[in-house]
Amino acid sequence: MGSKPVKWSSRAENDFAEILEYLNNHWNASVTSGFISKVDKCIALIQQNTEQFPFLNEKFHIRKCVVTKHNSIFYRDTESRIEILRLYDTRQNPETLQF
């Protein structure tokens, strides 16, 4: 069975763009490229086995995959696809995390 397609929410796309902009402005292209590779690797792991990461919210089927010590992917597995809900900087106030 092939892996499910991945769909990024607009919030997750915005999160990713903001993180990349921050990395480009405060670090360098190598750090930015490394972060993109880590995100790609995490998504590949999620596609291999969506249940390998813990629930953040079981009621809404939201799971958390840690990308770096500062960033996590929050996703949901549906019948037809994997939904990337947020790519969240965990240094922010957790009360600001919305899906």
Secondary structure as UniProt FT lines:
FT   STRAND          6..8
FT   HELIX           10..26
FT   HELIX           29..48
FT   HELIX           50..52
FT   STRAND          55..57
FT   TURN            58..61
FT   STRAND          62..68
FT   TURN            69..70
FT   STRAND          71..77
FT   STRAND          82..89
FT   TURN            90..91
FT   HELIX           94..96
//
